[in-house]
Each structure stands twice: as structure tokens, then as C-alpha cells.
Amino acid sequence: MSYALITEEPIDEAAVKAAVESDTSGALVMFHGIIRNHDGGQSVNSLVYSHHPQAQEFLEKIIAEEEERTGLKLSAVHRVGPLAIGDAALVAASAAAHRKEAFDAIENLVERIKAEVPIWKKQHFTSGSSEWVGL
């Protein structure tokens, strides 16, 4: 069964990994989207992720579709709320018999999450200004 979660709590990376582990897998790839201290040439202090009430359903649907398309086990957790520099905002995993399949699957999954799950971030810059991204 797929593991998909939108949460305000710190991401349980072990749970994301455990959701895809299998004796048939020779490769397990994890992606960690980490809050960085810069964007677009500006220094970032922190950010806040907001989400649509149905974001969890969007995430579940994408994972199910990608599992169906690839035949692989996938999982992902996206954090919302206030995050600090260095926090993980997105952790995703894929497992496959071979590494290329696992890498390709995680790349497709992360790109779809970014493009299709209704989550937006407000970046707070050291200059005192802020900016919404993804609206």
C-alpha cells in the first residue's frame, strides 16, 4: 500500500523508506527536499508552506498513478506550516530491482508532486520582504 502524507510534523524519514522496502528491490532511492538559505539571489530566513484541504488526496492519487505506471513501490511525505533552514519539506522514496528504474521513478514522482499537489510556500527574506511561490 502506498504511503502518502501531508503533515505539520517533522517528516519520519524511516517511515518513508520502510514503505517501499522489499526483498525484491536491489535499489532504494530517497529524495530529500531541504529548505535552503537562498532563492533567486536573495537570502532566505524561513518559509511557511500552506496547502489546499485536498492536498493529501492529490498526493495519494499521484503516488497511485505512478505506482501503476512504473510497477514500483513509491512513498512521499510533504511537510506544511513554518519551516526553518535545513528542515526537510519533502521526502520521497522509490524502490526497484535496478537503480535506473528507482532514480527515474523518484524524479518523475517529485516533479509531479511539485507541479500538481496544491501546496504553496511563502518565503521570508533577510531583507524583510516576503514572496509567495507556486500560487
Summary of the structure (lengths in Angstrom):
residues: 135
radius of gyration: 15.3
end to end distance: 30.9
largest distance: 50.8
contacts: 422
relative contact order: 0.27
helix: 30%
strand: 41%
